[in-house]
Amino acid sequence: MNNLQRLQMEVSIQLEQDKLTVYLHENGLQPFDEYNPQSATNKKQIYQSALSVLESIANNPQNLKNYKLDDMTISDFADNLMSRIDQLERKIRSLKTDEQLQNESNFFMLFAE
C-alpha cells in the first residue's frame, strides 16, 4: 500500500488523485512511496494530510447544506465533519514522531545536584 492509497482509506471521500497528491506533498510525503505503518512519523503525516483534506471540504459552504432526496435525508454533514476534524486534531497532537520516540526515556531525575 502506498501513501496515496492510505490517505484515500483514511478520508473515505472520493477526490481526484491530483488533489490528494498535493495534500501529501504539503505534509512531506511522496504519494507513491510505500506506506510504513511502523513509522510514527509516516502515520502522523497521513493524519495531517487527512486533516488538510477535511478542512478544505469544510471551507466549501455548498457541502455543508442539509439535503433531502425523495424520502432520504442527509443532514448534519457539517456537524459530523467538524467532529471528525476535532478528532483528527486531538489524535495528531497526541502522536509522536519517530525522533521523539527514540529520544524518550522511561525515567527522570527527581533530584539534581
N, C-alpha and C positions, 0 to 999 in steps of 0.2 A: 504494500500500500504506500502510495506517495503522499506528500503533504497536501496536495490539492484534493485528493480523494478523502483524506482525513478531515479537511475543512468542510467539504460537502457533507460528510457524515455528521459533523457537529452542528452545522447550521440547519440542515434538512429543508432548505428552501432552494428551489431551482433558480440559479443565477447563471449568467453567461460565464464561461471559463475565463475570459479575458478579465472580467471584473474581479473574480476570485484570485486570479494571479496577481493583480495589483495589490489587493489586501495582504497577500502573503509576502510580497516584496517589501511592503511598507513595514512589516513586522519582522524582517530579517530572515525570511525563509525562501528557499527556491521551490517552486511548485512541483517539480518532477523529481526532487530528491527523495530518497527513501525516508519514510516516517519512522522515527525511532521511539517506541513507546517507553523505553527505559530512560530516556533523556528527559530530565525535568525541564530543561531549557526549551527543548522542542515542544513539549506539551504546553508549556506556558505561552509560547509564541503562537501555537494553534488557537488557544483560547483567546489570546489578544486579537488575532485575526477574525475569529468568530464574533467577538465583541464589536470590532470595527464594522463588520457586515451588518449586524443587527442595528447599530447606531445609524448607519446610513439608511436603512429601511425605515427607522423611526423618524428620520428627517424628511420623509416624503408624506405629507399630510393625507394624500389620497389613499394611502394604505391603512390609515387609522380610522376609517369610517366603519360604521356598522352596516352590514349588508343583509338583505333579505331576498332570497331567491326561492320562488314558489312557496313551499311550506318549510324551508330550511333557513335558519338564521345564523349568520356568522357575526357574532358580537364580541365585544371586549377584546378585540385584537390588540388594541393599544395597551390595555392593562396587562395582558399576558406578555406582550413584547417587552414592556418596561420591567416587568417582574423578572423575565429571563435576563435582561441586561444587568439588573441588580445582582442576580445570582452569579453571573459571569464575573462581574467586578469583584465580588467578595472572594470568589474562587481564585482569581488571578492574584489578588493581594495576599492570599494565604500560601500560594505556591512559591517554592524556592527554585532558583536556577541550579544548574549542576555545580557551579563555582561556590555558591552559598552552602550547598550540601557537603562539599569537600572541606570547607573551612569551618564547619560546625563541629563543636566538641560537646561531649556529654557531661562536662564538669565545669565548674567555675571556681575561682579563688574567692573565698569568703573574707580572708584576712590577707592583707598585703603589708609588706614591710615598709 
